[in-house]
Amino acid sequence: MPRPRFSTLAAACATALATALIGPVTSAQATTAHYSGTLTDGATWIADTPDHWNGTLLLFSHGFGPTTAADAPSPAVAQALLAAGYALAGSSYDPNGSMWALDSAERDQFAALTAFRRQVGTPTRVISVGQSMGGLVNAEIARDGAGRVDGALGLCGLVAGGVDLDNYQLDAEYTLATLFDPADADALVNLDSQADGGALADRLTEAVEAAQRTPAGRARIALAAAYLNLADWAPGQQPPARGDFAGQEQQQYAWLAQGLLGFIVPARWSVEQSAGGNTSWNKGVDYAGLLRGSAHAKQVEALYRDAGLDLRTDLNRLTRGADITADPVAVARLERTSTAGQGLAVPLLDIHTTADQLVPVEQESAFAGRIRAAGDSALLRQAYVARQSHCNFTTAELVAGLHAVEHRLDTGHWDDAASAARLQRTADELGLDGAAFTDYRPSRLTGTR
């Protein structure tokens, strides 16, 4: 079967994000009132309230995609939350700019909260909830929301921030281009359009598909996957054994061949559009040192050895050729709008799948380190679900996470509410759609500068 071209991949991703991930959603069975309005910057907001509102409002921040107002992660989650008595609200973010709408998202979420208070009523408690890119918005709200929100629940959040995201993705794309598609090695940033990014993604994907046919190509794919922090557990498969390096690469390749580059490469254009220029760089990066910090270093070394390749030669080639520089003004803007972890004002529970191909679980490690440096670790808890794919949670897992945040707000202590065992028990008791919480500790995020 021929691989879908970028237009197909983009449409599929946009549809998934707009319908399965970011709404808008309502539930006629549980809702007595639906509200909507327009904010001063042109963003829209929506809210839904149930028959018997319990006084808690969930302020939902949606992920990357069309700037359409959403107030829940999915229709199933919305129905369950409304049936349990929660009110829901959320905004579209500013629809006049980039889909990477971090320059307006936090502001518009707080404005939606103000609009809810004026038009609907005053909640007794506000819990911020954010998913994917909205998980970064959520972390910013948890940092800045004292007096406006009481707690926060993050879902598969892009909590390492936009600069780190662009840099480790650049490291992977640069490796693929240098080793498989040299003509594109100087065309990875300053994209002219989303279509330009899509065409580049197609060329890189075709090069990866050709490389997969040889042991040398597979070793080099594993090297790029290590820089991308790419999960080695793909959909429809069992997780490979710890020492099964060939099996790990095969599943990393599956992610790439199934359209991952067709999403992340064009998305770079949206980030550059928002920031006003290129926000990533590799000039001065030591690619040997970068690999040593990766959890996949042993895999890469073994596959290079089996292929009869000199790993040091490739690493030196990458280091010598690394000359991409960023626009400092664009970087400063992205750091200002699209970073979190400088501290927390309210309790935050982050939940992440262990094999997330779009927002690697290692982002949680980077975020926790920053929160620790800020002295706010007591406010943060992180939990993990043993499952593949981005934001691939059950309704029970999300509701269990919400109950853990409520426990922290009710008692002033986390106790064991955010432990894997307690979350699993809470989810099972809901009798919904199951859960797979697990004790897990993510590795260090590769590619931070």
N, C-alpha and C positions, 0 to 999 in steps of 0.2 A: 504494500500500500504506500503511495507517495506521501511524503511528509507534508502537512498543511503549511501553506505559505504564511507570511506574517499577518496578512489581512484576516485570515481565518483565525489564527492564534489570538490576535488582538481582539477580535469580536468575541471569541469564546471567553477570554479573560475578562473583558469588560462586562459581558453578560453575567458571568459567575460572580464578579464583585458587586454588580448592581443589584442582582436578585438574590443570590444565595448568601452574600456576605453583608451588604450594606443597605438593603431595603429599597424604598420605604415599605414598612410592614404595619399592618393593623390586624386586629382580630375581632370580627363582628360578634363572635360568640361571647366574648368577655368584656367588650368595650361598650360603654354608654355614651362616650363623648370623644370626638376627634377635633383637634384644634390645629390651626396653621396660621402662619403670618410671614411677613417680610421684614428683615432687619435693615438697618441703615445702609449697609454696604451692598444691598441687593440679595444677600443670602436669605434663604427661607428656613423656617423652623416648623416642626410638627410636634404634636403631643397626643397621647392617648391615655385616657383614664378609665379605670374599671368601675363596675357597679359599686363595689365596696372598697374604696381606696384606703389602704392601710397607713397612708400618710408619707410613705417613702417614695421619692422620685428618683428614677434612674436616668441620668443624663448620659446619653450614648454618643460616642465619637466614632464615626464610620471610617473605613479604610480608604486606601488609594483607589481612585476610580472616578466616575462621573460625580460632579458636585450636586448631588441630589439629597434632600433631607431624609434622614433615617433616624429611627428611635429604638432599634433593637438589632441584634446580629442576624436574626433569621425569623421567618414567620413562626416556626415552632417555638422558638425561645420567647417571642413576643406573646404568643398565646398562653404559654405556661406562666409567664410573669404577670400578665394581666389577670389570669385566673386566680393567681395567688394574692392579688390585691395591690400590685405595684403600679404606679403611674410611670409613663415612659415619655421622654422628650429628646430631641436632638436637632441639629441644624445641618444645612447643606455645605457650609463654608462658602466663601465668596465665589460665585459662579463665573466671575469675569476674568479669571486668570488661569493658572495652571491647575491640573488635578493634584499636584503636590501643593496643597493649599495651606501649608503650615504657617504662612504669614498672616492668615486670617482665622484659622480653625479655633484656637483657644479663645480668641476674642469673641467669635460668633457663638461658641458654646456658652460662654458666660452671658452673652446677650440673649440667647434662647432661654436660659434659666430665668433671667429678669422678665422676659416676655411671658413665661409660664406663670410666674408669681402674679403678674398683673392681670392676666386673662383667665387663669384657672384657679389659682389659690396658692397659699403658702404651705409648702411641705414641712413636715416635722423633721425630715431627714433627707439629705441629698447624697446619693452615691454616684460617683462618676464611673462610667464603664467605657472602655475603648478597645477597639480591635484593629490589629495590623498597624497601618499608619496611624489609625486612631488610637492605638495603644501608646504611641509616642505623644499624641495630643493629651491622652489620659494622664500620662506621667507628668506632663507639664502642668496640667490642672491640679494633680496631687501635690505638686511643688508650690503652686501659686494660689491655690484655692481656699486658703484659710478664711473661715467666716462665710464661705459660699458653698463649699461641699464638705461633707463629713468624713468620707472615705472613698476608696477607689478600688476597682477591679479591672486589671489589665488582661487582655486576651491576645496571645500570639503577637505581642507588641514589638514594634520596631524601636525598642528602647535605647539601643546604642546610638541612635541619631543619624541624621542624613549624611554627615561628613564621613563617618566610619563606613556606612553603607556604600557610598559611592567609591570609597577607596578600596575596600576588599573586592568589590565587584570589578573595579578597574584592574586589580592585580590578576584576577582570573581571566578577564577578557584579553588583557595584554599578553598573558602566557599563551592562550589559544591562538591569538593572531601571530605572535612571534614564531611559534613552533609549527603552525599549520597554515596560516594565511597571512604571510608577511606584507602583502599589499595593503592590508587594513591596519597594520600596526600603528600607523600615524593618523588614523581616522576614528579613534575610539571616543574622543571627547569633542566638545563644541559641535554637537550634532545640529544639522540644519532644520530638521523637522522630525516628527514622530515616524513618518514614512522612511526617512533616512536611517533612523535607528532600526526600523523593521528590516530594511534591506541588509544592513550590517549584520543583524541577528541571523538572517537567513544564510548569509555567507559563512558566518562562524559555525552555525549548526551543520551545514553541509560539510565543512572541513572536519568537524568532530565525527560525523558519521563515517567519513572516509578513513579517518585515523583509527577508529575502533576496530578495523579489520586486521591490524597488525599488533604484535606485542609491544613494539616501540610506541605506536600510537596510543595504546591503552595506558602505558606507563605515563605518558605525557598528559593524557586526559586526567589521570589521577592527580598529577601535580597541580593542574589548574583547579580541579575540584577541591584540593586542600586549601588553596588560597581563597576559594569561594565559601569556605566553611560548609561545603555541600554534604548533606546527610547521605549516608550509604544504605538507607532502607527505603525502597521505592514502593509505590502502591501495588497491591496485588501480590506481594512477595513476602516471604519470611525474612526477618533480619539476618544478615550474614553472620557467621561466626567471627569472633574477635580476630582470629588469625587467618581468616579466609580473605586474603587481600585481593585476589582476582574476583571473587564474588562481590566484594565491596565496590570495586571499580565498575563491575557490570551494572550494579544498581545506581551508582552515581551517573553512569552513562545514560541509563534509562531516564533519569530526570532531565538530562540535557537534551536527549533525543525527543522527548515528549513535549518540548516547547518552552523550557525554562528560559533559554536565552531570548526567545521571542517575546517574553514578558519584560525581563529586567533590562535589556539593552534599550528598547524604546522608552522605558520609564525614565532612563537617565535624561532624556530630552526634557521631560516634565520638570525634573529637579533643576536642570540648568535654566529652563524658562523661568522658574520661580525665583531662583537666586540671581539671575542676570548674567550667567557665565559659567565656565567650567569650575566645578567644586572638588575635583579629585586630582591627585598628582602621584607620581612614582619616582620623580627625580631624587636620587640619593637613597632609594630603598635597596637594601641588601636582601636579595631573594633567597639566599641560603639561610640567612638568619630568620627570615620570615617563615621558611619551611620548618626550621627547628622548633618554632613555637607552635606548630600545628599538631593537633591530635592525630592527623593522618600521616605524619612523617614516616613512620615505620612502613606503612603501606606503600608509600611512594618509593622508598628506598628498595623494598623487596621487588616491586614490579620493574624498576629500572635494572636491578641486578638480574632478574630473570630474562629481561629483554636484551641483555648484553650492552646496555647503554651506560655512558658515563654521566651520572647525575650532575656531577660538579661542572661539567662542560655546559650543560643546559642552564644551570643556575648562574654561572658566570656570564653567559650570553644574555640572560634576562637582566642581570644587574648592569652590565655595560650599556645596554640599549635603553635603560630606563631614563627617559628625559622629558616626560610629560610634566608640565607645570600647571598650576591652578591660577585662576583669577583671584587675587587676595580679597578683593571687594566682595566677590560672590561667596567665597568661603566664609568671610565674616558674617555675611547675611544669613547663610545657611546655619552657621553656629548659633546665631541669635534666635532664629525662628525654629530650628529643628534639632535641638538638643535637650536632654533631660538628665537627671541624676545629680544636679547641683544641690539637691536636698529634697526633703519631703515635709509638707505641712500637715498631712493627714495620713492615716494608715492606708497602705497599698498592698494588695495581693496580686501578683502576676502569675498567670497560668500559661504554659507553653507546651506544645507537642514536642516530643523528643526528636522527631525526624521532620523538621520543617524546612522545605526546600527554598522558600522565598525569604523568610526571616529566620535565619538559623538560631537554634536554641542557645548558641554561644553568646548571642546578644545579651541574654540575661546575666551572664557572667560579667560582661563589661559594665552593665548597669549596676549590678550589686556592688562592684568595686567602687564605683563613683559615689553611690549612696553611703558606703562604708567610710570613704574619705570625707564625706560631708558630715559624718557623725550621726546619721539618721537610720542606721540599720535596724533599730528596734521597731521602726514603723513599717519596715518592708518584710514581706514573706513571698516566697516563690514556690510554685508547685508545678508538677510535670505530669503529662499524660503520655503513656506509651502508645504512640500512634504516628502514622505517616501523614504528611501533607500539612499545608498552611491552614491554620485556624480550623482544623478538623476536630471540633469538639462536639460532644453530645449535649443535648439540653440539660441532662442531669448534671454533667460536669460544670456547666456554667452556673446553674442554680446552686449547686453545692459550694462553689466559690463565693457566690453572693452571700450565702448563709455564714461562711467563715468570716467575711468582712463584717457582717452584722454582729457576730459574736464579739469581735474585737471592739466594735463601737459600744455594744451593750455592757461589756465587762471592763473595758480599759486594758485588756490583756489578750494576746493571741492564744495563750495556753497551747493546746495541741490542735486548735481548730483548722490550721492550715497544713497539718501533716498529711502525708499521702494516705495513711490508714484512716484518719478521721474523715478526710474528704471522700474517700471511697465509701465509707460506711454511710455518710450523709447522702451521697448520690444513690446508693443502693436503696436506701429507705424511701426515696422519692417515688420509686416504682415507675420511672419514666423509660429511658432508653439506654441505660447502662453507663458504665464508666471504666476507665483504665488508668487511674492515678498510680504513680510509681515513685519510689524513692530514687532520686536521680541528681547528679551534680554535673552541670555542663562544663565542658572544657573552656579554655581561654579563647576569646575571639581573635582570629588571625586577621591581620591587615590594618589594625589601628595604627595611627601615625604618632 
